[in-house]
Amino acid sequence: MEFFEVLRRRHSVRSYQKRPVEEEKIRAIMEAVRSAPSAGNLQAYEVLVVLDEVKKTEVARWALSQWFIAEAPAVFVFFANPSRSAVKYGKRGAELYCIQDATIACAYAQLSAVALGLGTCWVGAFEEAGLKTSLSTPREWKPIAILTVGYPAEEPIPIPRRSIEDIFTII
């Protein structure tokens, strides 16, 4: 799929077919994430790919009971790893760069999933402590985003976007 077509086709999907995502597609998404740019090429993020039904339900519960998460065939959970970034960039790396790295990685996952014919939904609303406990992550990891991935069971209606003139100022 051509890149700008991927951007046009990307919409939040909250209803998925019961069809599992093929291992090769999950692997392709992982490769895309790994290729994402990061501060100092440190890749200061970690990603859990949740396929287990019980764990997906726990993720949904900690994501303020957004139950569509549990219905997605695959759920990617992105974490910032502050210590990985702090080694080179100190406090700014630990407080900002690792968060940016995880966010960019999630965006790459989202766009690559769409290019593979999958639907996604970026979820940022969740209770951090519960999510971390449920997924047994190291204390220092900071959850940044949840990305549901699967074959859409709906055709989302495009939502109006702000105009270019409203967003950009050329100086």
TAKAKA-V991719 format. One record per residue. N is the residue number from 1. RES is the residue in one small letter. PSI is psi in radians with two decimals (NA if undefined). D_LAST is the distance of its C-alpha to the last C-alpha in whole Angstrom. Layout:
N:RES:PSI:D_LAST
N:RES:PSI:D_LAST
This chain:
1:m:2.38:34
2:e:2.52:31
3:f:-0.83:28
4:f:-0.43:26
5:e:-0.69:30
6:v:-0.82:30
7:l:-0.71:27
8:r:-0.59:28
9:r:-0.22:31
10:r:1.99:30
11:h:2.72:31
12:s:2.18:33
13:v:2.22:37
14:r:0.20:39
15:s:2.20:42
16:y:2.60:44
17:q:2.73:47
18:k:0.05:50
19:r:2.22:49
20:p:2.68:48
21:v:2.26:45
22:e:2.53:47
23:e:-0.68:47
24:e:-0.52:45
25:k:-0.69:42
26:i:-0.74:42
27:r:-0.69:42
28:a:-0.67:40
29:i:-0.74:37
30:m:-0.74:38
31:e:-0.69:37
32:a:-0.75:34
33:v:-0.78:33
34:r:-0.45:35
35:s:-0.10:32
36:a:2.49:29
37:p:2.65:27
38:s:2.75:28
39:a:2.14:27
40:g:0.30:29
41:n:0.53:31
42:l:-0.29:33
43:q:1.04:33
44:a:0.97:33
45:y:2.82:34
46:e:2.60:38
47:v:2.23:38
48:l:2.26:42
49:v:1.95:43
50:v:2.02:45
51:l:-0.38:47
52:d:2.25:50
53:e:-0.75:51
54:v:-0.79:52
55:k:-0.67:49
56:k:-0.66:46
57:t:-0.69:48
58:e:-0.74:48
59:v:-0.79:44
60:a:-0.72:44
61:r:-0.79:46
62:w:-0.23:43
63:a:0.78:40
64:l:0.69:41
65:s:0.70:44
66:q:1.50:42
67:w:-0.31:45
68:f:-0.41:43
69:i:-0.74:42
70:a:-0.41:46
71:e:-0.24:46
72:a:2.44:44
73:p:-0.60:46
74:a:2.47:43
75:v:2.07:41
76:f:2.24:39
77:v:2.11:38
78:f:2.32:35
79:f:2.46:36
80:a:2.48:34
81:n:1.57:36
82:p:-0.67:35
83:s:-0.55:37
84:r:-0.67:36
85:s:-0.57:33
86:a:-0.48:34
87:v:-0.73:36
88:k:-0.58:33
89:y:0.09:31
90:g:-2.47:33
91:k:-0.76:32
92:r:-0.67:28
93:g:-0.74:30
94:a:-0.54:32
95:e:-0.35:30
96:l:-0.97:27
97:y:-0.69:27
98:c:-0.57:30
99:i:-0.76:29
100:q:-0.76:25
101:d:-0.82:28
102:a:-0.64:30
103:t:-0.79:27
104:i:-0.74:26
105:a:-0.72:30
106:c:-0.69:31
107:a:-0.71:28
108:y:-0.72:29
109:a:-0.78:33
110:q:-0.85:32
111:l:-0.65:30
112:s:-0.64:33
113:a:-0.76:36
114:v:-0.74:34
115:a:-0.46:34
116:l:0.09:38
117:g:0.31:39
118:l:2.84:39
119:g:2.72:37
120:t:2.83:35
121:c:2.18:34
122:w:2.18:32
123:v:2.16:34
124:g:-0.08:32
125:a:1.93:35
126:f:2.82:38
127:e:1.93:40
128:e:-0.88:39
129:a:-0.78:43
130:g:-0.73:45
131:l:-0.80:43
132:k:-0.76:43
133:t:-0.80:47
134:s:-0.63:48
135:l:0.06:46
136:s:0.87:48
137:t:2.76:45
138:p:2.61:45
139:r:-0.66:44
140:e:-0.37:40
141:w:2.42:39
142:k:2.05:36
143:p:2.33:36
144:i:-0.76:32
145:a:2.66:33
146:i:2.33:36
147:l:2.00:36
148:t:2.53:38
149:v:2.33:39
150:g:-3.13:42
151:y:2.15:43
152:p:2.46:41
153:a:0.26:44
154:e:2.81:42
155:e:1.69:39
156:p:2.51:36
157:i:2.19:35
158:p:2.39:31
159:i:2.39:29
160:p:2.51:26
161:r:2.74:23
162:r:2.64:20
163:s:2.72:18
164:i:-0.74:15
165:e:-0.54:13
166:d:-0.47:14
167:i:-0.77:13
168:f:2.52:10
169:t:2.15:6
170:i:2.16:4
171:i:NA:0
